[in-house]
Amino acid sequence: MSSYSPAYSKFCESLNEVVLLQKNAKKLSAKLGTSSYDLSVAMCRSGVLLLCAHIEAFFEDCVIEILQKASAQKVAKAPFGKHLLVQLSSDLLKVIADTDDIEKKAQHIETFFKRDAMLWGANTQFVDPISYENIISIFSNPKFKKIRQLLGIIGFKNFEGQLRKNLKSQSDVHIQMIDIIVVKRNAIAHGEAASITYLDLEQMINHTRVFCNQSNRIICQWAKIVGCQIRN
């Protein structure tokens, strides 16, 4: 049985386009002339934007796959915790809390019971398809803290501990690189002069590959424990 989730397989395919940019940037950097160097840097800046997007998409896809399995296989809700239920209903809970008019508040409460009754009911298993938009919508700029928080919402509270155990003495290096990629991505997206060389991008790719590979392993292991097998 493969140890890869569909999310990780998709990530690996997506990572190839960043590798292609890095290799072409390396070839350009070997040529003489300012224009070649500038184009090489531009390609690497684009590579950082793509790399950050692929990291974000990988963790989003992992969460989506787990929630889809949870509802399809009617797994127990308990291992996921109450945080997940609150976040799934967060849009309606906010509207209810922010509404002062009693009649309108009552309408919103009725909507809440119609849509999310099965989530909060006495049944101990997930039954209806789970709408994951309220979880994914709060996840962007995937620094390590945000990745940890995203997985914590669905009940995986010990992600960092398991990841550090797998990465061993290199855990800080890999985790810090993920944060660096996000910082560089934000600088580039806001038009700042963040110069990225092909060597910088190569290092980012290598660290990201290890980080996401080990993340995939422990997320798959946790998902299996809670009844959501997501390996291919």
C-alpha positions as CSV (number, residue, x, y, z in Angstrom):
1,M,0.0,0.0,0.0
2,S,1.3,3.4,-0.9
3,S,2.2,5.7,2.0
4,Y,1.1,8.8,-0.1
5,S,-2.2,10.6,0.2
6,P,-3.8,12.0,-3.0
7,A,-2.9,15.4,-1.6
8,Y,0.8,14.5,-1.5
9,S,0.8,12.9,-4.9
10,K,-0.8,16.2,-6.3
11,F,1.8,18.2,-4.4
12,C,4.7,16.2,-5.9
13,E,3.4,16.9,-9.4
14,S,2.9,20.6,-8.7
15,L,6.4,20.8,-7.2
16,N,7.9,19.7,-10.6
17,E,7.0,23.1,-12.1
18,V,8.9,24.9,-9.4
19,V,11.9,22.5,-10.1
20,L,11.6,23.4,-13.8
21,L,11.8,27.1,-13.1
22,Q,14.8,26.5,-10.8
23,K,16.7,24.5,-13.4
24,N,16.0,27.1,-16.2
25,A,17.0,29.9,-13.9
26,K,20.3,28.1,-13.2
27,K,21.0,27.8,-16.9
28,L,20.3,31.5,-17.4
29,S,22.5,32.5,-14.6
30,A,25.5,30.9,-16.3
31,K,25.1,33.2,-19.3
32,L,26.8,36.6,-19.3
33,G,24.8,39.8,-19.3
34,T,22.6,41.7,-17.0
35,S,19.4,40.7,-18.8
36,S,20.1,37.0,-18.3
37,Y,20.7,37.5,-14.6
38,D,17.6,39.6,-14.2
39,L,15.5,37.0,-16.0
40,S,17.0,34.3,-13.8
41,V,16.0,36.2,-10.6
42,A,12.5,36.9,-12.0
43,M,12.0,33.2,-12.6
44,C,13.2,32.4,-9.0
45,R,10.8,35.0,-7.6
46,S,8.0,33.3,-9.5
47,G,9.1,30.0,-8.2
48,V,8.8,31.2,-4.6
49,L,5.2,32.3,-5.3
50,L,4.3,28.9,-6.7
51,L,6.1,27.0,-4.0
52,C,4.2,28.8,-1.3
53,A,0.9,28.2,-3.1
54,H,1.7,24.5,-3.4
55,I,2.5,24.2,0.3
56,E,-0.8,25.9,1.2
57,A,-2.8,23.7,-1.2
58,F,-1.2,20.5,0.1
59,F,-2.4,21.1,3.7
60,E,-5.8,22.3,2.5
61,D,-6.2,19.1,0.4
62,C,-5.2,16.9,3.3
63,V,-7.9,18.5,5.5
64,I,-10.5,18.2,2.7
65,E,-9.7,14.5,2.1
66,I,-9.9,13.7,5.8
67,L,-13.3,15.5,6.2
68,Q,-14.7,13.8,3.1
69,K,-13.7,10.4,4.4
70,A,-15.2,11.2,7.8
71,S,-18.6,11.9,6.3
72,A,-18.5,9.1,3.7
73,Q,-17.4,6.5,6.2
74,K,-19.6,7.9,9.0
75,V,-16.7,7.9,11.5
76,A,-17.0,8.9,15.1
77,K,-17.0,12.6,15.8
78,A,-15.3,12.4,19.2
79,P,-11.7,12.2,18.0
80,F,-12.0,15.4,16.0
81,G,-13.1,17.4,19.0
82,K,-15.6,20.3,19.5
83,H,-13.3,22.9,17.8
84,L,-14.0,21.3,14.5
85,L,-17.8,21.6,15.0
86,V,-17.5,25.2,16.1
87,Q,-15.5,26.1,13.1
88,L,-17.8,24.3,10.7
89,S,-20.7,26.4,12.1
90,S,-18.7,29.6,12.5
91,D,-20.4,31.6,9.8
92,L,-23.9,31.1,11.2
93,L,-22.7,31.4,14.8
94,K,-21.2,34.8,14.0
95,V,-24.3,36.0,12.2
96,I,-26.4,35.0,15.2
97,A,-24.1,36.7,17.7
98,D,-23.9,39.9,15.6
99,T,-27.7,40.3,15.0
100,D,-29.5,42.4,17.5
101,D,-33.0,42.3,16.0
102,I,-34.9,39.4,17.7
103,E,-36.9,38.4,14.6
104,K,-33.8,38.3,12.4
105,K,-31.9,36.5,15.1
106,A,-34.6,33.8,15.3
107,Q,-34.5,33.3,11.6
108,H,-30.7,32.8,11.7
109,I,-31.1,30.3,14.6
110,E,-33.7,28.4,12.5
111,T,-31.2,28.4,9.6
112,F,-28.5,27.1,12.0
113,F,-30.7,24.2,13.1
114,K,-31.8,23.3,9.6
115,R,-28.2,23.3,8.2
116,D,-26.1,22.1,11.1
117,A,-28.5,20.0,13.3
118,M,-26.8,16.7,12.3
119,L,-23.4,18.1,13.3
120,W,-24.6,19.1,16.8
121,G,-27.2,16.4,17.3
122,A,-27.0,13.3,19.6
123,N,-25.6,11.1,16.9
124,T,-22.0,10.2,17.6
125,Q,-20.9,9.8,14.0
126,F,-20.7,12.2,11.0
127,V,-23.6,11.6,8.7
128,D,-24.1,14.5,6.3
129,P,-21.3,15.7,3.9
130,I,-19.1,18.1,5.7
131,S,-18.8,21.6,4.3
132,Y,-15.1,22.5,4.8
133,E,-15.2,26.1,3.5
134,N,-15.3,27.6,6.9
135,I,-12.0,25.8,7.7
136,I,-10.1,26.4,4.5
137,S,-11.1,30.1,4.3
138,I,-9.1,31.0,7.4
139,F,-5.9,29.3,6.1
140,S,-3.5,31.4,4.1
141,N,0.2,32.3,4.1
142,P,1.1,28.8,5.4
143,K,3.6,29.6,8.1
144,F,4.3,26.7,10.4
145,K,2.1,28.1,13.2
146,K,-0.9,28.3,10.8
147,I,-0.3,24.8,9.5
148,R,-0.3,23.5,13.1
149,Q,-3.5,25.5,13.9
150,L,-5.3,24.2,10.8
151,L,-4.6,20.6,11.7
152,G,-5.5,21.3,15.4
153,I,-8.9,22.4,14.3
154,I,-9.7,19.0,12.9
155,G,-8.3,17.3,16.1
156,F,-4.7,16.6,15.3
157,K,-3.2,18.3,18.3
158,N,0.2,16.7,18.3
159,F,1.3,17.5,14.8
160,E,4.3,19.4,15.8
161,G,5.5,16.8,18.2
162,Q,5.2,14.0,15.7
163,L,6.8,16.1,13.0
164,R,9.8,17.0,15.1
165,K,10.2,13.4,16.1
166,N,10.3,12.4,12.4
167,L,12.6,15.3,11.3
168,K,14.9,14.7,14.3
169,S,17.8,17.1,14.6
170,Q,16.9,18.9,11.4
171,S,13.4,19.8,12.5
172,D,14.2,23.5,13.3
173,V,15.9,23.9,9.9
174,H,13.0,22.6,7.9
175,I,10.3,24.4,9.9
176,Q,12.2,27.7,9.7
177,M,12.6,27.3,5.9
178,I,8.8,27.0,5.6
179,D,8.4,30.3,7.4
180,I,11.1,31.9,5.3
181,I,9.4,30.9,2.1
182,V,6.2,32.6,3.3
183,V,8.0,35.8,4.3
184,K,9.7,35.9,0.9
185,R,6.4,35.2,-0.9
186,N,4.7,38.1,0.9
187,A,7.6,40.4,0.1
188,I,7.5,39.5,-3.6
189,A,3.7,39.7,-3.7
190,H,3.8,43.3,-2.3
191,G,6.4,44.4,-4.8
192,E,9.4,44.5,-2.5
193,A,12.9,43.9,-3.9
194,A,13.4,40.4,-2.6
195,S,16.3,38.9,-4.7
196,I,16.1,35.1,-5.0
197,T,18.8,33.1,-6.7
198,Y,18.6,29.7,-8.2
199,L,20.6,28.4,-5.2
200,D,18.1,29.9,-2.8
201,L,15.2,28.4,-4.6
202,E,16.9,25.0,-4.8
203,Q,17.4,25.0,-1.0
204,M,13.7,26.0,-0.5
205,I,12.6,23.2,-2.8
206,N,14.7,20.6,-1.0
207,H,13.5,21.6,2.5
208,T,9.9,21.8,1.4
209,R,10.0,18.3,-0.1
210,V,11.3,16.8,3.1
211,F,8.8,18.9,5.3
212,C,5.8,17.9,3.2
213,N,6.9,14.3,2.8
214,Q,7.1,13.8,6.6
215,S,3.9,15.8,7.2
216,N,2.2,13.5,4.8
217,R,3.3,10.4,6.7
218,I,2.2,11.6,10.1
219,I,-1.1,13.1,8.8
220,C,-1.9,9.7,7.1
221,Q,-1.1,7.9,10.3
222,W,-3.3,10.1,12.4
223,A,-6.1,9.9,9.8
224,K,-6.0,6.1,9.9
225,I,-6.3,6.2,13.7
226,V,-9.4,8.3,13.6
227,G,-11.0,6.1,10.9
228,C,-10.2,8.1,7.8
229,Q,-7.8,6.2,5.6
230,I,-6.5,8.7,3.0
231,R,-3.5,6.7,1.5
232,N,-3.8,5.7,-2.1
